[in-house]
Amino acid sequence: MIAITVFIAQTAGYIREVFSRYLTDEVVANLLENPDGLKRDCQRRKVTILMSDLRGFSAISERSEPETISAMLNI
């Protein structure tokens, strides 16, 4: 029983670490509390998406290493 509890805690920690890079803490907590939210069923929703570009980013990214670009975007 202890091993299962430890495994679940480690898995939750890993999921929190990975998803928190891309989602808010509130969304990650919701996913951990409600695993059904990870199902890939189809849902029709109205959403708004903002797409933007950074001036000169393409030129910089073509000249830089992927690790540098990743670090820059994470800032």
CYANA upper distance limits for C-alpha pairs under 8 A (distance plus 0.5 A):
  1 MET  CA      5 THR  CA      6.82
  2 ILE  CA      6 VAL  CA      6.66
  3 ALA  CA      7 PHE  CA      6.61
  4 ILE  CA      8 ILE  CA      6.66
  5 THR  CA      9 ALA  CA      6.69
  6 VAL  CA     10 GLN  CA      6.62
  7 PHE  CA     11 THR  CA      6.57
  8 ILE  CA     12 ALA  CA      6.59
  9 ALA  CA     13 GLY  CA      6.64
 10 GLN  CA     14 TYR  CA      6.68
 11 THR  CA     15 ILE  CA      6.65
 12 ALA  CA     16 ARG  CA      6.53
 12 ALA  CA     32 LEU  CA      7.42
 13 GLY  CA     17 GLU  CA      6.61
 14 TYR  CA     18 VAL  CA      6.68
 15 ILE  CA     19 PHE  CA      6.41
 16 ARG  CA     20 SER  CA      6.19
 16 ARG  CA     28 VAL  CA      6.69
 16 ARG  CA     29 ALA  CA      8.23
 16 ARG  CA     32 LEU  CA      8.47
 17 GLU  CA     21 ARG  CA      7.52
 18 VAL  CA     22 TYR  CA      8.33
 19 PHE  CA     23 LEU  CA      6.37
 19 PHE  CA     28 VAL  CA      6.90
 20 SER  CA     24 THR  CA      6.61
 20 SER  CA     25 ASP  CA      6.70
 20 SER  CA     28 VAL  CA      6.93
 23 LEU  CA     27 VAL  CA      6.69
 23 LEU  CA     28 VAL  CA      7.02
 24 THR  CA     28 VAL  CA      6.91
 25 ASP  CA     29 ALA  CA      6.57
 26 GLU  CA     30 ASN  CA      6.67
 27 VAL  CA     31 LEU  CA      6.75
 28 VAL  CA     32 LEU  CA      6.80
 29 ALA  CA     33 GLU  CA      6.66
 30 ASN  CA     34 ASN  CA      6.41
 31 LEU  CA     35 PRO  CA      6.04
 31 LEU  CA     36 ASP  CA      8.35
 31 LEU  CA     37 GLY  CA      6.46
 31 LEU  CA     38 LEU  CA      7.54
 35 PRO  CA     39 LYS  CA      8.28
 53 ASP  CA     57 PHE  CA      8.07
 56 GLY  CA     60 ILE  CA      6.84
 57 PHE  CA     61 SER  CA      6.47
 58 SER  CA     62 GLU  CA      6.64
 59 ALA  CA     63 ARG  CA      7.09
 60 ILE  CA     64 SER  CA      6.68
 61 SER  CA     65 GLU  CA      7.98
 61 SER  CA     66 PRO  CA      8.19
 61 SER  CA     69 ILE  CA      6.84
 64 SER  CA     68 THR  CA      6.96
 64 SER  CA     69 ILE  CA      7.23
 65 GLU  CA     69 ILE  CA      7.04
 66 PRO  CA     70 SER  CA      6.59
 67 GLU  CA     71 ALA  CA      6.66
 68 THR  CA     72 MET  CA      6.63
 69 ILE  CA     73 LEU  CA      6.63
 70 SER  CA     74 ASN  CA      6.64
 71 ALA  CA     75 ILE  CA      6.98
